[in-house]
Amino acid sequence: MAKPTTFNSELVALRPAGTSKGRTLWTCKCDCGAVTVAQTVRLRNGGTRSCGCLRVPSPKATADIAGQRFGRLVAVKQVDQTEGHAWIWECDCDCGGWTEATVGQLRRGQRTCCGQRTCPLARRPKQQMGATP
């Protein structure tokens, strides 16, 4: 077995992991404990420095939306973070229920109610495209 190689990063290349588009891939272990796969060229030039744990969340992902309304939901507080580093918010619904959603889901209108059976919005049938009300 080859000796692990350390680059100028949080990653240690453990073993070859095949190729992609003619480039050699390496199985690497990050200082945080996660295992990831990276291209040799990106390890050498610093393009890949970690499994993603060093990535700084964008201001949009960390936006404070507490008190803002999205359909029948009102954002209450940040409760968790996805693996992709998006913040998950706890939201209260007008019907008295609650749900959790990311900022992106709320802003895109993918979450507008709690989805419980008692929620009037959740029971409303979806309109077909082009149908007139």
Contacts in CASP RR format, 6 or more apart in sequence:
PFRMAT RR
TARGET T0000
AUTHOR 0000-0000-0000
METHOD contacts of the structure
MODEL  1
MAKPTTFNSELVALRPAGTSKGRTLWTCKCDCGAVTVAQTVRLRNGGTRS
CGCLRVPSPKATADIAGQRFGRLVAVKQVDQTEGHAWIWECDCDCGGWTE
ATVGQLRRGQRTCCGQRTCPLARRPKQQMGATP
1 15 0 8 1.000
2 15 0 8 1.000
2 16 0 8 1.000
4 12 0 8 1.000
4 13 0 8 1.000
4 14 0 8 1.000
4 29 0 8 1.000
5 12 0 8 1.000
5 13 0 8 1.000
6 12 0 8 1.000
6 13 0 8 1.000
7 13 0 8 1.000
7 43 0 8 1.000
7 44 0 8 1.000
7 46 0 8 1.000
8 46 0 8 1.000
8 49 0 8 1.000
9 43 0 8 1.000
9 46 0 8 1.000
9 48 0 8 1.000
9 49 0 8 1.000
9 50 0 8 1.000
10 30 0 8 1.000
10 31 0 8 1.000
10 32 0 8 1.000
10 49 0 8 1.000
10 50 0 8 1.000
10 51 0 8 1.000
10 53 0 8 1.000
10 54 0 8 1.000
11 28 0 8 1.000
11 29 0 8 1.000
11 30 0 8 1.000
11 31 0 8 1.000
11 36 0 8 1.000
11 38 0 8 1.000
11 43 0 8 1.000
11 48 0 8 1.000
11 49 0 8 1.000
11 50 0 8 1.000
11 51 0 8 1.000
12 28 0 8 1.000
12 29 0 8 1.000
13 26 0 8 1.000
13 27 0 8 1.000
13 28 0 8 1.000
13 38 0 8 1.000
13 43 0 8 1.000
14 26 0 8 1.000
14 27 0 8 1.000
14 28 0 8 1.000
14 29 0 8 1.000
15 26 0 8 1.000
15 27 0 8 1.000
16 24 0 8 1.000
16 25 0 8 1.000
16 26 0 8 1.000
16 27 0 8 1.000
17 25 0 8 1.000
17 26 0 8 1.000
17 27 0 8 1.000
17 37 0 8 1.000
18 24 0 8 1.000
18 25 0 8 1.000
19 25 0 8 1.000
20 39 0 8 1.000
23 39 0 8 1.000
23 40 0 8 1.000
23 41 0 8 1.000
24 39 0 8 1.000
24 40 0 8 1.000
25 37 0 8 1.000
25 38 0 8 1.000
25 39 0 8 1.000
25 40 0 8 1.000
26 37 0 8 1.000
26 38 0 8 1.000
26 39 0 8 1.000
26 40 0 8 1.000
26 43 0 8 1.000
27 35 0 8 1.000
27 36 0 8 1.000
27 37 0 8 1.000
28 35 0 8 1.000
28 36 0 8 1.000
28 37 0 8 1.000
28 38 0 8 1.000
28 43 0 8 1.000
28 51 0 8 1.000
29 35 0 8 1.000
30 36 0 8 1.000
30 50 0 8 1.000
30 51 0 8 1.000
30 52 0 8 1.000
30 53 0 8 1.000
31 50 0 8 1.000
32 50 0 8 1.000
32 51 0 8 1.000
32 53 0 8 1.000
33 51 0 8 1.000
34 51 0 8 1.000
34 52 0 8 1.000
34 53 0 8 1.000
35 51 0 8 1.000
36 51 0 8 1.000
36 52 0 8 1.000
38 48 0 8 1.000
39 48 0 8 1.000
42 48 0 8 1.000
55 85 0 8 1.000
57 85 0 8 1.000
57 86 0 8 1.000
57 87 0 8 1.000
60 103 0 8 1.000
61 85 0 8 1.000
61 86 0 8 1.000
61 87 0 8 1.000
61 103 0 8 1.000
62 87 0 8 1.000
63 103 0 8 1.000
65 75 0 8 1.000
65 89 0 8 1.000
65 103 0 8 1.000
65 106 0 8 1.000
66 75 0 8 1.000
66 76 0 8 1.000
66 77 0 8 1.000
67 74 0 8 1.000
67 75 0 8 1.000
67 76 0 8 1.000
68 74 0 8 1.000
68 75 0 8 1.000
70 91 0 8 1.000
70 101 0 8 1.000
70 106 0 8 1.000
70 107 0 8 1.000
70 109 0 8 1.000
70 111 0 8 1.000
70 112 0 8 1.000
71 109 0 8 1.000
71 112 0 8 1.000
71 113 0 8 1.000
71 121 0 8 1.000
72 93 0 8 1.000
72 94 0 8 1.000
72 95 0 8 1.000
72 112 0 8 1.000
72 113 0 8 1.000
72 114 0 8 1.000
72 119 0 8 1.000
72 121 0 8 1.000
73 91 0 8 1.000
73 92 0 8 1.000
73 93 0 8 1.000
73 94 0 8 1.000
73 99 0 8 1.000
73 101 0 8 1.000
73 106 0 8 1.000
73 111 0 8 1.000
73 112 0 8 1.000
73 113 0 8 1.000
73 114 0 8 1.000
74 91 0 8 1.000
74 92 0 8 1.000
75 89 0 8 1.000
75 90 0 8 1.000
75 91 0 8 1.000
75 106 0 8 1.000
76 89 0 8 1.000
76 90 0 8 1.000
76 91 0 8 1.000
76 92 0 8 1.000
76 98 0 8 1.000
77 89 0 8 1.000
77 90 0 8 1.000
78 87 0 8 1.000
78 88 0 8 1.000
78 89 0 8 1.000
78 90 0 8 1.000
79 88 0 8 1.000
79 89 0 8 1.000
79 90 0 8 1.000
79 100 0 8 1.000
80 87 0 8 1.000
80 88 0 8 1.000
80 100 0 8 1.000
81 87 0 8 1.000
81 88 0 8 1.000
82 88 0 8 1.000
82 102 0 8 1.000
86 102 0 8 1.000
86 103 0 8 1.000
86 104 0 8 1.000
87 102 0 8 1.000
87 103 0 8 1.000
88 100 0 8 1.000
88 101 0 8 1.000
88 102 0 8 1.000
89 100 0 8 1.000
89 101 0 8 1.000
89 102 0 8 1.000
89 103 0 8 1.000
89 106 0 8 1.000
90 98 0 8 1.000
90 99 0 8 1.000
90 100 0 8 1.000
91 98 0 8 1.000
91 99 0 8 1.000
91 100 0 8 1.000
91 101 0 8 1.000
91 106 0 8 1.000
91 111 0 8 1.000
91 114 0 8 1.000
92 98 0 8 1.000
93 99 0 8 1.000
93 113 0 8 1.000
93 114 0 8 1.000
93 115 0 8 1.000
93 116 0 8 1.000
93 119 0 8 1.000
94 113 0 8 1.000
95 113 0 8 1.000
95 114 0 8 1.000
95 116 0 8 1.000
95 118 0 8 1.000
95 119 0 8 1.000
95 120 0 8 1.000
95 121 0 8 1.000
96 114 0 8 1.000
97 114 0 8 1.000
97 116 0 8 1.000
97 118 0 8 1.000
97 119 0 8 1.000
98 114 0 8 1.000
99 111 0 8 1.000
99 113 0 8 1.000
99 114 0 8 1.000
99 115 0 8 1.000
101 110 0 8 1.000
101 111 0 8 1.000
104 110 0 8 1.000
105 111 0 8 1.000
112 121 0 8 1.000
113 119 0 8 1.000
113 121 0 8 1.000
113 122 0 8 1.000
114 122 0 8 1.000
115 121 0 8 1.000
115 122 0 8 1.000
116 122 0 8 1.000
117 123 0 8 1.000
127 133 0 8 1.000
END
